[in-house]
Amino acid sequence: YRTYETCFSSEITIGVCSTVLFELLGSGKKVLFFGAGDEIIKNKLMKGNLSILPKEIKVESLDSDVIYRKILNLKNMSNDEYIRLTKNARSYYMKSSEPYPHKVIQNHITKFINKI
């Protein structure tokens, strides 16, 4: 609970490939993802997953000037502009259509149990 309380009260939340960041993104809160570049993360699946994010909200280099500029740009960006910028990513990551996640999970569990 404290994590969410802290994140929702912050102006920008910065993290490394966290599910909380995706939740905050979906809610329209300003986030900055570390982990999109080769210097930071080696996991190709995660890098691919982060490819949907707009470049303005992901860090692909450990260059402190680049990181500072990204933070400053987010800080100065209006909420309306941020919502427009992240619309496609929020729609992609927060997609809730058929098949619904609980049904997919139910099917996986059923298949697993039937193999036993």
N, C-alpha and C positions, 0 to 999 in steps of 0.2 A: 504494500500500500504506500509506503513512504517513497518508493521510487516514482510512482505515478504522481504523487503529491508534489514532489520536487520538480519533476519534468513539466507538469502542467503549469507550475508557477514560474517557470523560467522563460526567458525571452527566446533563447535558442538552446536546444539540447544537442550535445555533441557526443557521439559514441562510435564504437567499432561493431558494425554488423549486428546490432542488437534487435531482437524482436520488439522491444519497447520502442525503438526508433521507428519501426514500421507502423506500430500502433499510433504513435504520435503523428507521423506523416498522414495517416488515414484520417486523423481527427482535425488536420489542418494546422497543427503546431509546427513551428519552424524547427527543422532538424538539419544536422550536418553529419553525413555518414563518412567515417574513415573506413577504408578497406576496399576501395574500388581499383586501386593501382597495383602494379606488380611489386612495388617497393613495400607495400603494406600487407597484402594478403596473397597467398600462394594458391588458395583453393579456387580452381577454375569455375566450379559450379557456383560458388558465392559471387565471384566476379561477374559471371553471366547474369546472375539474379539482380545484381546492382546496376547492370547496364541500362535498365529501364529508367533509372533515376535521372533527372536533369543534372547537367554538369555543375550547376550552381549549388547543389546540395550534396555533392560528394567530393571527397578529397582523394586525389589520385597520385599525390606527390607529398613527400615529407618536407618540402621546402617551406620554411616558416613564413616567408613573404606571401606565398600562394595561400596558405592556410589563413593568415591574418586577413587577406583581401576577401576571402570567401566569407569569413565571419562578419567582417565589416559590411559587405554587400547584403548579407542576410539581415543584419541589424538595421540597415537603412531601407530595406525593401518594405513596402506597405503590405499589410496583410492581404489585401485584394490582389496585388501583384503576385504574391507568393501562392495564393490559392490558384490563380490562373496558371502560373508556372508549373505547379505540381499536379494539375488536374489529371493528366493522363496516367501519371505514376500512381496517384491515389486510387484512381479507378482500377488500374491493373492489380495492385496489391490488395485492395480491399474488395475485390470482386466477390459478389455473393449471388451466384446464379446456379442453375442446375448444371451438373449435379452438385448439390449442396455438400459442404465439407463433412457434415455429420453422416450423410448417406455414403459418401466415399469411404469414410473410416469404417462405418458399419459393414460395408461390403468386403473390405479388406479383412476385418475380424472374422466375418462369417466364412470367407474362403480359407483363412488360416485354421479355424476350428474344424472345418470339414475335412481338412487334410490329416488331422490327428487321428 
